[in-house]
C-alpha cells in the first residue's frame, strides 16, 4: 500500500494527522542524518501496526513530501 505523507521536522511533539490528501506527521527529530525519516518510519509502524522494516520510503528522502510503502 502506498501512502502520501507531509512531514514537519523539529516540531514540539510527535503527531500524526489524517487528511483528505494523505497523512501529516510532525516529528521532534531534526532533518539531519536521516533522523526525521527514522522517526517517521517508527510513527507509521505504530500507526499501521507493522514492524518498522515493513515501512519503506519510496520517494522524498530529502523533502517534506514523501511517498511511503507499507508492506504486508
VEXLOFI-40880 format. One record per atom (N, C-alpha, C): residue in three letters; x, y, z. Coordinates in steps of 0.001 Angstrom, whole numbers, plus 524288, in hexadecimal, padded with zeros to 5 digits. Atoms other than C-alpha are relative to their C-alpha. Last residue first. Example, Ala and Ser with C-alpha at 12.3 -4.5 7.8 and 13.67 -1.06 7.14 Angstrom:
2
SER7FCCC7FB5A7FFC4SER835667FBDC81BE4SER7FCFE80442802DAALA8037A7FB5A80000ALA8300C7EE6C81E78ALA80384804B080000
***
This chain:
72
UNK802AD803D47FC9DUNK808F47E5D681128UNK803757FB7680146UNK800288055E801FDUNK8111E7F10880BD0UNK7FD607FC67803F6UNK800DA803517FB6BUNK80E457FF5580EC8UNK7FF3B7FA7A7FDDFUNK80250805118011CUNK8143380794803FAUNK7FFAD7FCF580511UNK7FE70804537FCA3UNK81654815E8806E6UNK7FD4E7FB0A7FE2CUNK8035D8046680148UNK815CA8215D7FD85UNK8023C7FB53802EEUNK7FDD280540800BCUNK81BB782D978034FUNK7FBCC7FC367FE3DUNK804298032480262UNK8199283C3680372UNK8024D7FAB57FE94UNK8041A800BE7FC16UNK8231F8428D80D13UNK7FB627FCE27FDE6UNK804077FBE780023UNK82EC48408F8042AUNK7FBDE7FEDF8041CUNK7FDC27FB057FE3BUNK83BB28392D80512UNK7FC1E8047F7FFB4UNK7FC47800D47FBBFUNK8370882B0E8044CUNK8020D805258023CUNK7FFC97FB9D7FC67UNK82B5882F397FC43UNK803A67FF578048FUNK7FE807FAF48023AUNK82756823037F4F4UNK8004C8040880456UNK7FF6C800DB8059AUNK8262D8148B7F887UNK801F8804F47FD56UNK800AB7FAFB8029FUNK828558156F80735UNK801337FF347FA3BUNK7FBD07FE7B80395UNK826798079B80C4AUNK7FEB58054E7FD93UNK801087FAAB801B5UNK81EAD802C48180FUNK804A3801D47FCB2UNK80414800598040AUNK81EDF7F3E6819C7UNK7FE6B805607FDF8UNK7FD7C80190804E4UNK82BE47F4988212EUNK7FC107FF3C7FB8CUNK7FDA77FB7480291UNK824EF7FC6D82BC7UNK8029C7FE887FAD6UNK7FA917FF0D7FE79UNK81C737F0BB82F41UNK8025A8047D7FCD6UNK7FC6C8036D802DEUNK80DE47F27982C8FUNK80582800F38020CUNK7FF31804D17FD00UNK802D27F837834ABUNK803137FBF07FCDAUNK801E68044E8033EUNK7FF038027482A74UNK800B37FAAC80291UNK8053E7FECB8020AUNK8002380DBF83425UNK7FDA97FB6E7FCE9UNK803BC800567FBACUNK80BA2807DB83B93UNK7FA73800D17FE05UNK8001A805827FE6DUNK813418056882F14UNK7FC2A7FF3280477UNK80362802D8803A3UNK80F7B812FF82A49UNK7FFAD7FA348015CUNK8056C7FE4E7FF1EUNK8152A8197183671UNK7FC467FD077FC72UNK801BF802117FAF3UNK821C88118B83584UNK7FA468015480108UNK800CD805A28009CUNK8236381463826F3UNK7FE0D7FD8780511UNK804BE800AD80325UNK8216E822EE8295EUNK7FECA7FA317FF61UNK804707FF017FC86UNK82B8F822AB8343DUNK7FAD37FF417FD23UNK80059804727FC68UNK8356D81C4782B21UNK7FB648009E803BBUNK8022B80465802F6UNK8328D8267D820B8UNK7FF7A7FB2880374UNK805957FF0F800ACUNK834B18316D82AAAUNK7FD6B7FB7B7FD0AUNK802AD800AB7FAFDUNK841E282BE082ED8UNK7FA17800B97FF7FUNK8044C803C280086UNK846E4829F5820DBUNK7FCE47FF3280514UNK7FE11805607FF70UNK853BE830C282438UNK7FB9F7FBF080015UNK7FA71800CD800DAUNK84CD883DCE825F0UNK801587FA49800D5UNK7FF688024780539UNK83E8A84192824D1UNK805C87FF927FE9DUNK7FE4F7FC5E80408UNK83D9D843D683367UNK800997FD177FAD1UNK7FAAC8008580221UNK835EE83A8383BECUNK801198041B7FBD2UNK7FC5B7FCD77FCEBUNK829BA83F038431DUNK8056F800267FD94UNK7FC39802EE7FCDCUNK820C7839A08388DUNK803A7803C5802D1UNK7FC367FC7D7FD95UNK8145783EE18326AUNK803927FCBC8036AUNK7FD19801EF7FB7CUNK80CDC836298290FUNK803BB80439801D7UNK7FC347FC237FE32UNK8023783A2381F8BUNK8028C7FDEA804EDUNK7FEEA7FFCE7FA6CUNK7FB6582ED7818BCUNK80408804408010BUNK7FC37803CA7FE0BUNK7F4F782E3880B72UNK8008680074805DFUNK7FBB0800A2803B2UNK7EDA68380A8030CUNK804007FBFF801BDUNK802228021A804E3UNK7E0A2836ED80A46UNK8044D7FF027FC03UNK802AD7FBFE8030AUNK7E7BB8387B81723UNK7FDD47FD7C7FB12UNK801F88019C8051CUNK7EC4A82F2A821D9UNK7FD36804957FD71UNK805387FE0380124UNK7F44D8351282CE5UNK7FE747FE437FA85UNK801BE802048050CUNK8004382EF78334AUNK7FA65801CA7FF41UNK805A08009D800D3UNK807A58353383E7FUNK7FEF27FE0C7FA7FUNK801408039A80442UNK8151C83604844A3UNK7FA197FF917FF7EUNK80140805577FE6FUNK817438420384D18UNK7FECE7FCB27FB2DUNK80014800437FA48UNK81CD884FCE84C8AUNK7FED97FA83801F9UNK804D77FE1D7FDA9UNK8207B84E6083E2FUNK8004A7FF82805F4UNK7FE8B7FC797FBBBUNK82E5884CF0838C0UNK7FB268029B80263UNK7FBCF801897FC74UNK82987846A782C28UNK800E88043B80412UNK7FDE37FB507FD94UNK81C5D848BF825A0UNK804067FE38803FEUNK7FD25800427FB14UNK8193783D8981C80UNK801BB80571801B7UNK7FD577FAF97FF9AUNK80EDB83C95811DEUNK8026C8002480569UNK7FFB47FD497FAFEUNK80A6682EDD80E78UNK802D4805367FF5DUNK7FD667FAF380098UNK805AC82761802A3UNK7FFDB802CA8053EUNK802677FBD67FCF6UNK802B88190A80538UNK80319804FB7FF10UNK7FD157FB2080044UNK8055E80D717FC49UNK7FCF580445802D1UNK8034B7FB7580000UNK800008000080000UNK80382804D880000
***
